[in-house]
Amino acid sequence: MPPFDSDLSMLLLWAVIGYGLGSIPFGMVLARLMGLGNLREIGSGNIGATNVLRTGNKTAAALTLLLDGGKGAVAVLLARAYAGGDAVQLAALMAFVGHCYPVWLGFRGGKGVATFLGLMLALAWPVGVACCVTWLAAAKLSRISSMGALVAAASSVIWVLLMGYGGALVLVLLLTGLIFWRHRDNIARINAGTEPKIGQKG
C-alpha cells in the first residue's frame, strides 16, 4: 500500500468523491426509469445487476452492471489524474463502501461486485481482467452469481501478487473481506443448497 503522505484535506476530498460516486444507486434508478418496479420488493431486494436481472429485463441488468462498474473505475481514474497513489486507493475503497452503504438508501446498498470489478480494472487492468474472467468462469460453472463473486474476490488476492501489484494488496484484502461480509447470507444459502440460480426469479 502506498504511504499516506498527501495532505489530509486532499485525502478527505477524494474519500468524499469516491463515496459520492459509489453511492449512486444505478440499479434503483434504472428500474424506476424503465418501469420495472421497486427493486426492494423484487427477488432478494438488492440493488445490483443480479437482482435487476430477476425482473426479466436483461438490458436493465447489463446497464446496471456497466454503470456500477463504471462508477468504481471513474473514482480511480479521477483520483489518479489529480492526486497521488494514496488518494487513488482511498477513492477506490470509498467508492466500494459508497455502493454497499449509500446514505441515500439508509446505508442499505448492494454487494459491490460490479463496483469491485470496475475499480480493479482501472486500478490494475491485468488484475481486473483476471478477476472478470474468474468471475465469469465460476458463475458459469456454478450457475450461481454469488459463487462467481466470492471466487473472483478471493482470487484477486492471488492475482495482485502474481502480477506484481503487491502495493494494492492491503486494499484488495479489505475489499475481499467486505465482499465476503456482504455475501454472508449467500454463503449460508450456498451451504444449505438454497441459493437461487442466475436469472431465477425470487
Secondary structure, DSSP 4 states (H G I P E B T S, - for coil): -----S-HHHHHHHHHHHHHHHT--HHHHHHHHTT---GGGSTT---SHHHHHTTT-HHHHHHHHHHHHHHHHHHHHHHHHHS-HHHHHHHHHHHHHHHHS-GGGTT-----HHHHHHHHHHH-HHHHHHHHHHHHHHHHHH--HHHHHHHHHHHHHHHHHHTT-GGGHHHHHHHHHHHHHHTHHHHHHHHHT-PPPTT---
